[in-house]
Amino acid sequence: MDLVKSKKEIQKHGSQHLPANFAQNGDEPVFDWEAHEYEYIEKHPKWYWIMGLALLAIIVYAIVINAILMAILFILIGMLGYVFAEREPRLIHMEVNPDGVIVDKIMYEYEDLKSFWIFYEVEAGFKILSLHSKKTFLPHIHIPVGDANPILIREVLLNYLPELRQEMTIVDRFSLMIGL
């Protein structure tokens, strides 16, 4: 079933079957949605104790081996981690259009991207659009899908980028596991 319709088909059949966030720009499909920048997981006090003890162990180790800079670095990491863990996610706007993918006013142009993949795991409860970039220092851009339909996003993106399977990195899986 082709979910992306041409302008002629929309005019012929009407647009009553398309979601409100789907539009046509000439013959080019456009899709936009809003989602939280990350999935907020309420943290139990036990989570803070475990993370705090792990951080404290690293700091004590750094002091024992006389690596004061390492101890200071992990104290700062702990403070930033706490602020990040407590912060509520912002609602951001995403758009797929003929020029590229816009995420919260940042444009990722198609000529800077190699491919895309949508991680959609129902049992884990997450949907993430991953753009594979040509840039060395930012090879994968993860964009939250939120409540948007990942099938429609996929159908629109197929007009501009190839779909190539990607695997989640160990860091991605670890951050999901500990609730970051």
For each residue, the residues with C-beta under 8 A, 3 or more apart:
1:
2: 5 155
3: 151 152 155
4: 29 152 155 156 158 159
5: 2 9 10 13 18 24
6: 9 10 24 27
7: 10 11 24 26 27
8: 11 12
9: 5 6 12 13
10: 5 6 7 13 14 15 18 24
11: 7 8 14
12: 8 9
13: 5 9 10 17
14: 10 11 17
15: 10 18
16:
17: 13 14
18: 5 10 15 22
19: 22 149 152
20:
21: 31 32 33 148
22: 18 19 29 30 31 152
23: 29 30 31 32
24: 5 6 7 10 27 28 29 30
25: 28 29 30 97 98
26: 7
27: 6 7 24
28: 24 25 97 98 159
29: 4 22 23 24 25 96 155 156 159
30: 22 23 24 25 95 96 97 98 156
31: 21 22 23 95 96 148 152 153 156
32: 21 23 93 94 95 96
33: 21 93 94 145 146 147 148 153
34: 91 92 93 94 146
35: 91 92 94 144 145 146 147 148
36: 39 40 89 90 91 92 144 146
37: 89 90 91 92 104 144
38: 89 144
39: 36 89 126 144
40: 36 88 89
41: 179
42:
43: 47 48 85 179
44: 47 48
45: 48 49
46: 49 50
47: 43 44 50 51 178 179
48: 43 44 45 51 52 82 85
49: 45 46 52 53
50: 46 47 53 54
51: 47 48 54 55 81 85 178
52: 48 49 55 56 78
53: 49 50 56 57
54: 50 51 57 58
55: 51 52 58 59 74 77 78 81
56: 52 53 59 60
57: 53 54 60 61
58: 54 55 61 62 74
59: 55 56 62 63 71 74 75 78
60: 56 57 63 64
61: 57 58 64 65
62: 58 59 65 67 68 70 71 74
63: 59 60 66 67 68 71
64: 60 61
65: 61 62
66: 63
67: 62 63 70 71
68: 62 63 71 72
69: 72 73
70: 62 67 73 74
71: 59 62 63 67 68 74 75
72: 68 69 75 76
73: 69 70 76 77
74: 55 58 59 62 70 71 77 78
75: 59 71 72 78 79
76: 72 73 79 80
77: 55 73 74 80 81
78: 52 55 59 74 75 81 82
79: 75 76 82 83
80: 76 77 83 84
81: 51 55 77 78 84 85
82: 48 78 79 85 86
83: 79 80 86 87
84: 80 81 87 180
85: 43 48 51 81 82 180
86: 82 83
87: 83 84
88: 40
89: 36 37 38 39 40
90: 36 37 104
91: 34 35 36 37
92: 34 35 36 37 103 104 144
93: 32 33 34 102 104
94: 32 33 34 35 101 102 103 104 143 144 148
95: 30 31 32 101 102
96: 29 30 31 32 101 153 156 157 160
97: 25 28 30 100 101 102
98: 25 28 30 160
99: 107 109 110
100: 97 107 108 109 110 112 113
101: 94 95 96 97 107 108 113 131 143 157
102: 93 94 95 97 105 106 107 108
103: 92 94 106 108 141 143
104: 37 90 92 93 94
105: 102
106: 102 103
107: 99 100 101 102
108: 100 101 102 103 112 113 131 133 141
109: 99 100 112 113
110: 99 100 113 160 161
111:
112: 100 108 109 133 134 135
113: 100 101 108 109 110 116 131 132 133 134 161
114: 132 133 134 161 162 164
115: 131 132 161 162 163 164 166
116: 113 129 130 131 132 157 161 162 163 164
117: 129 130 132 163 164 165 166
118: 127 128 129 130 145 150 153 154
119: 126 127 128 130 166 168
120: 126 127 145 150
121: 124 125 126
122: 125
123:
124: 121 176
125: 121 122
126: 39 119 120 121 176
127: 118 119 120 144 145 146 148 150
128: 118 119 142 143 144 145
129: 116 117 118 142 143 144 145 150 153 157
130: 116 117 118 119 140 141 142 143 166
131: 101 108 113 115 116 140 141 143 161
132: 113 114 115 116 117 139 140 164 166
133: 108 112 113 114 138 139 140 141
134: 112 113 114
135: 112 138 139
136: 139
137:
138: 133 135 141
139: 132 133 135 136
140: 130 131 132 133 166 169
141: 103 108 130 131 133 138
142: 128 129 130 172
143: 94 101 103 128 129 130 131
144: 35 36 37 38 39 92 94 127 128 129
145: 33 35 118 120 127 128 129 148 150 153
146: 33 34 35 36 127
147: 33 35
148: 21 31 33 35 94 127 145 152 153
149: 19 152 153
150: 118 120 127 129 145 153 154
151: 3 154 155
152: 3 4 19 22 31 148 149 155 156
153: 31 33 96 118 129 145 148 149 150 156 157
154: 118 150 151 157 158 163
155: 2 3 4 29 151 152 158 159
156: 4 29 30 31 96 152 153 159 160
157: 96 101 116 129 153 154 160 161 163
158: 4 154 155 161 163
159: 4 28 29 155 156
160: 96 98 110 156 157
161: 110 113 114 115 116 131 157 158
162: 114 115 116
163: 115 116 117 154 157 158
164: 114 115 116 117 132
165: 117
166: 115 117 119 130 132 140
167:
168: 119 172 173
169: 140 172 173
170: 173 174
171: 174 175
172: 142 168 169 175 176
173: 168 169 170 176 177
174: 170 171 177 178
175: 171 172 178 180
176: 124 126 172 173 179 180
177: 173 174
178: 47 51 174 175
179: 41 43 47 176
180: 84 85 175 176
